Amino acid sequence: MAEGSCRMNNAGLYVRFNAMQAKDADEAMEEFSSYFKWGKAEKILDVGSGPGDVTSTILRSYVPDDASLIGSDISREMVDYATAKFKSDRIMFRILDIENVPWETEMENSYHKIFSFYCFHWIQNQKLAVENMSKLLKPDGQLFLVFLAKSPIFDLYKNLKINPTWAPFMQDIDNYISKYHNSLDPAEEFKQLLINNGFSDVKAINRWKSYYFDSVEQLITSIIAVNPFIKRIPEDLLPSYREDIDKFIHQTTTQKDGRIQINYCLIVAYAVK
């Protein structure tokens, strides 16, 4: 996995500006809630839990009280933030890179269910990540993922990369664009990946969504919260960087009464080991 925590750069900022992600997670969980079969004292893993708010509020609300919920993330900063804010008797947070699982210390067949929200589009080696999740799941364990297939933020990154001012800071841009952004049928591609790795009862949906931001500034701040390149850009160039983001937004989005409409496509996927 490339640098960053599912590419979140500031835990507190992300929590303040992740209403879209939280809404999508909640709606997907509600839609698929009847698919989940719960036993006693289940052990559940959330991959890419970031600052922990979605894990501890939305996911927790769908999980039985006697279940143990483990949020995981590649970033120490995010895990520390989540632990400080949301740890409880039934929720804990830990470091885990799903592409590089330390099998010398990690037990196979450990989890009854694995969830992941708004993380999997950042993962470069999708096949390896799917294999690792399969190993971590118990037999008949359930997998549920919600992540971006297509988004204007990926088009924004490409647009900024063309600018010679920003190009030196964005040479690895392909690491931060969903593998399915140019796919004709993202859900079908991901479905085949799951099937090819031994999962059954696979359901994968292309879910087109729209979200309205109250202002351009709110949208820019939301973009900055997950922008993987922002820490590379010199402080004195940041105002110009924000201006170029602003220009792209005004050129490519629909605005009405000051609100900004963003259209994007999620992959919502369910499978059983």
C-alpha positions as CSV (number, residue, x, y, z in Angstrom):
1,M,0.0,0.0,0.0
2,A,1.3,3.5,-0.8
3,E,2.0,6.0,1.9
4,G,-0.8,7.2,4.2
5,S,-3.8,5.8,5.9
6,C,-6.3,4.9,3.3
7,R,-4.9,8.3,2.3
8,M,-6.3,10.4,5.1
9,N,-3.9,13.1,6.2
10,N,-5.4,14.6,9.3
11,A,-7.7,12.5,11.5
12,G,-9.5,15.4,13.1
13,L,-10.1,17.1,9.8
14,Y,-11.3,14.0,8.2
15,V,-13.8,13.3,11.0
16,R,-15.2,16.8,10.5
17,F,-15.6,16.5,6.7
18,N,-16.5,12.8,6.0
19,A,-20.3,13.2,6.1
20,M,-20.5,11.8,2.5
21,Q,-18.5,8.7,3.4
22,A,-20.4,8.1,6.6
23,K,-23.7,8.4,4.8
24,D,-22.7,5.9,2.1
25,A,-21.5,3.4,4.7
26,D,-24.8,3.7,6.6
27,E,-26.9,3.3,3.5
28,A,-24.9,0.3,2.3
29,M,-25.1,-1.4,5.7
30,E,-28.9,-0.8,5.8
31,E,-29.3,-2.2,2.3
32,F,-27.4,-5.4,3.0
33,S,-28.3,-5.8,6.7
34,S,-30.4,-8.9,6.0
35,Y,-27.5,-10.7,4.5
36,F,-25.5,-10.8,7.7
37,K,-25.9,-13.8,9.9
38,W,-24.8,-13.2,13.5
39,G,-23.6,-15.8,16.0
40,K,-22.6,-15.4,19.6
41,A,-19.5,-13.3,20.6
42,E,-18.3,-12.8,17.0
43,K,-15.0,-11.2,16.2
44,I,-15.2,-8.6,13.5
45,L,-12.5,-6.7,11.6
46,D,-12.9,-3.3,9.9
47,V,-10.1,-2.7,7.3
48,G,-9.0,0.9,6.9
49,S,-10.9,2.3,9.8
50,G,-9.0,5.6,9.8
51,P,-10.0,7.8,12.7
52,G,-12.5,5.3,13.9
53,D,-15.7,7.3,13.8
54,V,-17.5,5.1,11.2
55,T,-16.3,2.0,12.9
56,S,-17.6,3.1,16.4
57,T,-20.9,4.6,15.3
58,I,-22.3,3.3,12.0
59,L,-20.7,-0.2,11.9
60,R,-21.2,-0.6,15.7
61,S,-24.9,0.1,15.4
62,Y,-25.3,-3.0,13.1
63,V,-23.2,-5.3,15.3
64,P,-24.6,-7.3,18.2
65,D,-23.6,-6.1,21.7
66,D,-21.6,-9.2,22.5
67,A,-19.4,-8.9,19.4
68,S,-15.8,-7.7,19.5
69,L,-15.0,-5.0,16.9
70,I,-11.4,-4.4,15.8
71,G,-10.7,-1.4,13.7
72,S,-7.5,-1.6,11.7
73,D,-5.4,0.9,9.7
74,I,-2.0,1.3,8.2
75,S,-1.4,4.7,9.9
76,R,-0.2,5.0,13.5
77,E,-1.6,8.5,13.6
78,M,-5.1,7.2,12.8
79,V,-5.0,4.3,15.1
80,D,-3.8,6.5,18.0
81,Y,-6.6,9.0,17.3
82,A,-9.2,6.3,17.1
83,T,-8.0,4.6,20.3
84,A,-8.1,7.9,22.2
85,K,-11.6,8.9,20.9
86,F,-13.5,5.6,20.4
87,K,-11.9,2.7,22.2
88,S,-14.3,0.8,24.5
89,D,-14.8,-2.6,26.1
90,R,-16.0,-3.9,22.7
91,I,-14.1,-1.8,20.3
92,M,-10.3,-1.6,19.8
93,F,-8.0,-0.3,17.1
94,R,-4.7,-1.7,15.8
95,I,-2.1,-1.3,13.1
96,L,-2.7,-3.6,10.1
97,D,-1.7,-3.3,6.4
98,I,-4.0,-5.6,4.6
99,E,-1.5,-5.9,1.7
100,N,1.3,-6.9,4.0
101,V,-0.3,-9.1,6.8
102,P,2.4,-10.3,9.2
103,W,1.5,-14.0,9.2
104,E,4.2,-14.8,11.7
105,T,2.0,-13.0,14.3
106,E,-1.4,-13.0,12.6
107,M,-3.7,-16.0,12.9
108,E,-5.6,-17.3,9.9
109,N,-9.3,-18.0,10.3
110,S,-9.6,-15.4,13.0
111,Y,-12.6,-13.3,12.1
112,H,-16.3,-14.0,11.6
113,K,-16.8,-10.9,9.4
114,I,-14.6,-8.4,7.6
115,F,-15.9,-4.9,6.7
116,S,-14.2,-2.1,4.9
117,F,-15.6,1.4,4.0
118,Y,-13.9,3.9,1.6
119,C,-10.5,2.2,1.8
120,F,-10.2,-0.5,-0.9
121,H,-9.9,1.9,-3.8
122,W,-6.5,2.9,-2.5
123,I,-5.2,-0.6,-2.4
124,Q,-2.7,-1.3,-5.2
125,N,-2.5,-5.1,-5.0
126,Q,-6.2,-5.9,-4.9
127,K,-5.6,-9.7,-5.5
128,L,-3.2,-10.0,-2.5
129,A,-5.6,-8.0,-0.3
130,V,-8.5,-10.2,-1.2
131,E,-6.4,-13.3,-0.6
132,N,-5.3,-12.0,2.8
133,M,-8.9,-11.2,3.8
134,S,-9.9,-14.7,2.8
135,K,-7.2,-16.1,5.0
136,L,-8.2,-13.9,8.0
137,L,-11.9,-15.0,7.7
138,K,-13.2,-18.1,9.3
139,P,-14.9,-20.7,7.1
140,D,-18.3,-19.3,6.1
141,G,-17.1,-15.9,7.2
142,Q,-18.7,-12.9,5.5
143,L,-17.0,-10.0,3.7
144,F,-18.6,-6.6,3.0
145,L,-16.8,-3.8,1.2
146,V,-17.8,-0.3,0.1
147,F,-15.4,1.7,-2.0
148,L,-15.0,4.2,-4.8
149,A,-14.9,3.0,-8.4
150,K,-15.2,6.3,-10.1
151,S,-14.9,9.8,-8.7
152,P,-14.2,13.3,-9.9
153,I,-11.4,13.5,-7.3
154,F,-9.5,11.1,-9.5
155,D,-10.0,13.4,-12.5
156,L,-8.9,16.3,-10.3
157,Y,-5.6,14.5,-9.5
158,K,-5.0,13.9,-13.2
159,N,-5.8,17.5,-14.0
160,L,-3.4,18.8,-11.4
161,K,-0.7,16.4,-12.6
162,I,-0.7,18.1,-16.0
163,N,0.4,21.4,-14.3
164,P,4.2,21.6,-14.3
165,T,4.0,23.2,-10.9
166,W,2.4,20.2,-9.3
167,A,3.8,17.4,-11.4
168,P,7.0,16.9,-9.4
169,F,4.8,16.2,-6.3
170,M,2.5,13.8,-8.1
171,Q,4.7,11.4,-10.0
172,D,3.1,8.4,-8.3
173,I,-0.4,9.5,-9.1
174,D,-1.5,6.1,-10.4
175,N,-1.1,4.8,-6.8
176,Y,-3.9,7.1,-5.7
177,I,-6.5,6.5,-8.4
178,S,-9.0,3.6,-8.2
179,K,-8.1,0.6,-10.4
180,Y,-11.7,0.7,-11.6
181,H,-11.9,4.4,-12.5
182,N,-11.8,3.7,-16.3
183,S,-13.6,0.3,-16.1
184,L,-16.8,-0.2,-18.1
185,D,-18.2,-2.4,-15.3
186,P,-16.3,-2.0,-12.1
187,A,-18.5,-4.2,-10.0
188,E,-18.3,-7.1,-12.5
189,E,-14.5,-6.9,-12.4
190,F,-14.3,-6.9,-8.7
191,K,-16.9,-9.7,-8.5
192,Q,-14.7,-11.9,-10.7
193,L,-11.7,-11.1,-8.4
194,L,-13.6,-12.4,-5.4
195,I,-14.8,-15.5,-7.2
196,N,-11.4,-16.3,-8.5
197,N,-10.1,-16.2,-5.0
198,G,-12.6,-18.7,-3.7
199,F,-15.4,-16.6,-2.4
200,S,-19.0,-17.7,-2.9
201,D,-22.5,-16.0,-2.8
202,V,-20.8,-13.0,-4.4
203,K,-22.9,-9.9,-5.0
204,A,-21.3,-6.7,-6.4
205,I,-23.1,-3.6,-7.4
206,N,-22.2,-0.4,-9.2
207,R,-23.9,2.1,-7.1
208,W,-24.1,5.6,-8.6
209,K,-24.5,8.3,-6.0
210,S,-24.8,12.1,-5.8
211,Y,-23.8,14.2,-2.8
212,Y,-24.4,17.9,-2.2
213,F,-21.8,20.1,-0.5
214,D,-23.0,23.3,1.0
215,S,-20.2,25.4,-0.5
216,V,-17.1,25.2,-2.6
217,E,-15.0,25.8,0.5
218,Q,-16.5,22.7,2.2
219,L,-15.8,20.6,-0.8
220,I,-12.2,21.8,-1.1
221,T,-11.6,21.1,2.6
222,S,-13.1,17.6,2.2
223,I,-10.7,17.0,-0.8
224,I,-7.7,18.3,1.2
225,A,-8.6,15.9,4.1
226,V,-7.9,12.9,1.9
227,N,-5.4,14.4,-0.6
228,P,-2.2,12.2,-0.5
229,F,-0.1,14.9,-2.1
230,I,-0.8,17.8,0.2
231,K,2.0,17.1,2.6
232,R,4.6,17.1,-0.2
233,I,3.7,20.6,-1.4
234,P,5.8,23.5,0.1
235,E,3.9,25.7,2.4
236,D,4.2,28.8,0.2
237,L,2.6,27.0,-2.7
238,L,-0.4,25.7,-0.8
239,P,-2.6,28.8,-1.6
240,S,-2.0,28.3,-5.3
241,Y,-2.7,24.6,-5.0
242,R,-6.1,25.3,-3.4
243,E,-6.8,27.9,-6.1
244,D,-6.3,25.3,-8.8
245,I,-8.6,22.9,-7.0
246,D,-11.2,25.7,-6.9
247,K,-10.8,26.3,-10.6
248,F,-11.3,22.6,-11.4
249,I,-14.5,22.5,-9.2
250,H,-16.0,25.5,-10.9
251,Q,-15.2,24.1,-14.4
252,T,-16.5,20.5,-13.8
253,T,-19.3,20.5,-11.2
254,T,-23.0,21.5,-11.1
255,Q,-23.8,24.4,-8.8
256,K,-27.2,25.5,-7.6
257,D,-27.9,28.0,-4.9
258,G,-24.3,27.8,-3.8
259,R,-24.4,24.1,-3.3
260,I,-22.1,21.7,-5.2
261,Q,-23.3,18.4,-6.7
262,I,-20.8,15.6,-6.9
263,N,-21.6,12.4,-8.8
264,Y,-19.6,9.2,-8.2
265,C,-19.8,5.5,-8.4
266,L,-19.3,3.0,-5.5
267,I,-18.6,-0.7,-5.6
268,V,-20.7,-2.4,-3.0
269,A,-19.7,-6.0,-2.6
270,Y,-20.7,-8.9,-0.4
271,A,-19.2,-12.4,-0.3
272,V,-18.9,-15.5,1.8
273,K,-15.7,-17.5,2.3
